[in-house]
Amino acid sequence: MNSEGLKKGLYVLIILFMLAIASFSVFSYLAIKTKVNVIETTILAVKSAASDSIAGVLNSIRDGLKGVYQVALLEIVILTIAVIFSCLTIIHLITLYFNMKRRSLIDPLTQIYNRRALNQALEKEIQRAKRFKHPLTIIMLDIDHFKIYNDNNGHVAGDKLLQRVAKIILGKIRDVDTLARYGGEEFTIILPETPHRGAVVIAERIRKAVADAKFKGEEKQPKGNLTISLGLVTFHGEYKSKKHMINSADELLYQAKEEGRNQLIKAEFGKGVK
């Protein structure tokens, strides 16, 4: 989000710079044109009040000055064009930079955050939770029997399944929450400033939404339905490390799988647990 603000700010500065250059060019042109017109007027006045010889001298001066000002005008035009092209190049490079930065944090298949972005977001949320003494919840979830689905329906169908599940999850979480593809068919959700009970409600909502959704080829799954398993951990004041927090949720996820899948296993750690 900060990068988006920086991007907009840079665009505004570039546009203002281009407008300044354009205004400079226009005013320079008008100034040059005005000076030449003054000389033209002087020559006409001398022609009517003085001899042709004096008028001839002034004509020569006028021609010389016109040449000087034409060269100056040409230089201004060239400078303006060069500045405009430079600004366009800068805009292109800035856009390219932010696009590359975004792609480095986005999973190309599901268009949600990848593990790298997850680590950055989790570090940020840990610092905020420490500062404001808020709870922080991590959810790890995994598509049940995903390999069987892939084997029965093909990898293209498997990719579409991952995309669909990601969209379902996004529809059940808040804007302040972070969803990332952790790897394969495993997803991670960060729920900042969320009480344990509220986090459990969100997790169960996601589990039910996936179980109720209809997926092509899900009838070939072991229980005839496509489901997910989830592990949820809420931390209160004891944030050891990103790895520790993710591993804690991951252990509960595998417990959910071992106990039959399509369920949520949850836990709380730290101060404030009731």
Phi, psi and omega in degrees: 000320176298323180294326178294320178295320178296320180298314179296319179298318178295320178299317180297316180298319180295316180298317178297320178297317179296319178296322179296317179296318180297317179297318178301317181296316181296312181295324178295317179298316180296321179296316179296315181298321180295317180298318180294321179295326177297318179296318178301315181296320180297318180298315180298321179294319180294322180300325182275343184241351183224186184280164178295331182294318179294320178298323179296319178299315180296326176299317179297317178299318180299313181300320179295315180294323177301316179299317179298313182290328177295319177297316180298318179297318179299318179296320179296317179299314180297317179299317180298315179298317180297318180295318179299314179296323178296318178297317178297321178296317179298316178301315180298316181294320178297314178299317179299317181298311182292326176295317178295320179296319179295315180298329180289345181249358185247135174288123186295334183279306186267347181062029170247180181296151174262186184295325179299314178295324178300314180298320179294315182293320181294319177301317180296317182289327176297315180297319179293319180296320177296316184294316185259001178058045178259153174289156179222127184246138175241132175240128171250131179224154186218141178285126183290135176052043182296323180299320178296319178298316178298315182296323183277330188243350180096159184289331178295316177295324178296320177296318179295326178297315178299318179296317181294316180298319178300318180294321179297316180297315180302327180286349184248359179246171183269168178296330182281348179278159181239127176246133180221149172273113185284329180157141180058237180256019183255135181237154177232139178235133174254124178245098180280150174053039183241121175301155184303315182296319178296321178296321179296319178300315179297316181297316179293326177297318178294313181302314181294320181298319178291317181296326181277340181289153179258125180240141179297126177083006182290342179295344178274355178291158183311320180252015177073013182210144179268128185224175176229158173243148185224145170238130186232131177229129174251130181251137178238093172081351180244085182254093186288308179193163177300315182299317180298317182294316180293317180297324179297316178291324181295322178297320178291326177299312181291332174295319178298323179291317181293333183266012172123355179068175182052047179204168180245131171247131189230161178201161175230146178223150173095186181293150177092358179287132180242000000 
